[in-house]
Amino acid sequence: MTVSTIAVLDYGSGNLHSATRALARTGARVEVTSDHKVALAADGLVVPGVGAFAACMEGLRAVRGERIIGQRLAGGRPVLGICVGMQILFERGVEFGVEAEGCGEWPGTVERLQADVLPHMGWNTVEAPGNSTLFAGIDPGTRFYFVHSYAAQTWELPTPERLAPPALTWADHGGKFLAAVENGALSATQFHPEKSGDAGAELLRNWVRSL
C-alpha cells in the first residue's frame, strides 16, 4: 500500500503542529516545509493560516508560497487551504478598511461577516452538496470548529460548460458564507478540521484518500 506524502507549508502562520498531527493520524507521511522542491513533490500540499489576511500574504510571498500553489495547481496537484489559508486563495481581502491582494486562484473578496457577535468562534453546522468528496460519509448536521471574523460570502467563478461544477459548502453566521470549496485540485475549508474532532479527522482522511 502506497503512503501519501503531505507537505504542510511553513510561511510563519498557522496551526502547524495541530495540522501536522491531525494529518499524520490519516496514515500519511507529513513534513512541515518551506522548501520548494519538497512542497512541489508531495502528493498533497496543505496551506494553513491564522491571523490577518495581509500579514498571511506577506509571509506567503516571503517564501514564494503563492508560486508553489500556482505551480502545483497548473499541474493538477492537490492543495488544501485551511482558515486564512482558504481566504488568501481569493483575489483580495478587506480588513479594517485596508485591501490586500490575495493569490487570485478564485475571484472574489474576503470581507467581514455581518454578524452581531464576532469573531465567529465555536461549533457550527455546514450545508455540503451531494457531490462533495471532503464531506463523503459525514452526516448532515455535523458541526465543525470555526474561529474567524472574515470570509468569502459569494462565489464568483463561472463554470465552463464541459467541466464539473465545484462543490460549494455553506455555513451561516449573520448571513451565508463559504465554509468549504472543492474546485478541481484546489480545496479549502474556512473551519479548522484539525480542531473539529472525529468529523474533522474524517474530512482529512477523505482528502488524503483522494490524492
N, C-alpha and C positions, 0 to 999 in steps of 0.2 A: 504494500500500500504506500503510495507516494504521500509524503508530508508536505503540506503547503508552507511556503515561506512568506512571512508578513514583515514588511518594513514599517515601523512607526516613525513618522517624520519628526525629527527634533529641530525645531526652529525657535526655541526659547519660550514656547507657550503650550499649555495643555496638560491634561492629566496623563502624563507619560507612563507613570508607574501603574496606575489603576487600569489604564487601557492595555498596557502590556500584559499584566496578569490575566485580565479577562480574555484576551486573545489567546494567550498560552493555554488556557483551560479548554480551548476548542481543539487542541491537539496540534496546532500549527507551531512552526518554529518562528519565533518573533525576535526581531532585532530593532532597537532604537537607534536611529542613524540620521545624519545629515549628509552622508556620502552619496554622491550622485549615482555611482555605479551600483552600489548596494540597493538604493531606492528604485532604480530602474530595472534591476534584475529580479527583484522579488515578485512572487506571484500576485501579491496584493500590497497596496500602499494605504496606510491609514494616516489621515491628517487630522489630529486633534486640535483643540483650540479653546482657550479660556481667556476672558478679558475683553478688551475693546477691539473693535474691528480694525481701526487704523493701526494700532500697536501690533496686532497679529500680522497684518500685511507687511509692516516694516520688518518684523522678524522673519517672515517668509521670504521676502526679497533678499534679505541678508545672506541666506543660504541658497538663493536662486530656486526656492521651492516651487514658485509658480511655473518655472521651466520644467521641473521634474514632473509636475502634474500634467502640464501640457504635452510633454513628450510621451508619457505613459498613455494618455488618452488618444493621442494620434496613432498609437499602435494597438489600440483596443485593450490596454492593460488596466485591470480594475483598480479603482481608487475609492476609498470610503472616507468622507468628511464627517466629523463629529462636532456638534455645537457650533462654536465660532468657526471651526473647520468646515462646516457647511456654509455658513454665511459668506465667507470670503470667496466662495466659488461663484458668487453672483457679481454683476458688473460693478456695483458700488454699495457702500454703506453710509448711512447718515446717523451720527450720534452727536447730541448736544449742538445741533446746527452745523456740524462740520462734516463735509462729504469726503469720503476716501474711496479711491479706486480699488476694486477687487480683482480677482483673477479673470473675470469675464467669461467663464465657461458657460454660464447661464445668464441671459438678460434679466434685468430687474434690480430693484433696490431693497436693501435690508433696512427697515425702519423700526422705530419704537412702537411697541404694542399699544393699542388703545384700550388699556385696562385700568381700573381704579387701583388695583394692587400690583405693584411691581417691586422687585423682579417677580416673574412667574417662577416660583420655586416650589417644587414638590411633585407629586404624582398626578398624572393626567392621562385620560384615555385618548386614543387616536382613531381616526377613520381610515383604515387601509383598504385599498382596492383589491379586487379579486385576482389581479394579475401580478401581485407583489411577490417577489422572491424573498425579501427580507422578513416579511411577516407570515410566511407559509407555516401553517401548523400552530400559529399563535391565536388564541381565542379572541374574538371581538370583545371589547370591554376591558381588555388587559391594560394595565396602567404602566407608564414609563416615567422616568425621573427627569424633570426639566429644571434648569437654572438659567434664566435669561430674561432680558427686557426687550430684546430686538429680534426680529425675524423677517423673513420674506413672506409677504402676505398676499402675493399674487404670483401666478405662473405665466410668463410671457413668451416662452419659447414655442413657436409653431412646430407642429409635427409634419414632416414630409409625408406624402400620401403612401409611399411604399414601406415606410418604417413603422414599427410597433410604437404606439404612444407610450410615454413614460408612465411609470406607476407613481402617482402623487398621493401622499398620505397627509391628512389634515388634522389639526387639533384646534381647540378653542380656548382662548383666554382673553376676554374682552373683544372677541372677534376671531375669525378664522385666520390661521397661519399655517405655513407648510411645516409639518413635523418630520417628513422624510421625502426624499426624491430618489427614484431609481430610473436612470436615463442612460441606457446602454452600459458602458463600462464604468460610468460615474454614478455613485450612490452617496447619500448623505443623510444624517439624522440630526434634527435640532436638539433632541433629548440625548441623554448620556446612556447608551446601552451598557457601559461598564459599571454604571451605578443603578441599573434597573433590575437587579436580581435575576431570577430564573428566566424571565421574559427577555431581558437584555442579552443573557447568555445564549438563549436560543436564536435570537436575531443574529448575533455574531457568528454562531455556528452555521446558520443559513448562508451568510455572506461567504464564509470560508469554503463551504461546500460548493458554492457557485464558481469558484476561481478556476 
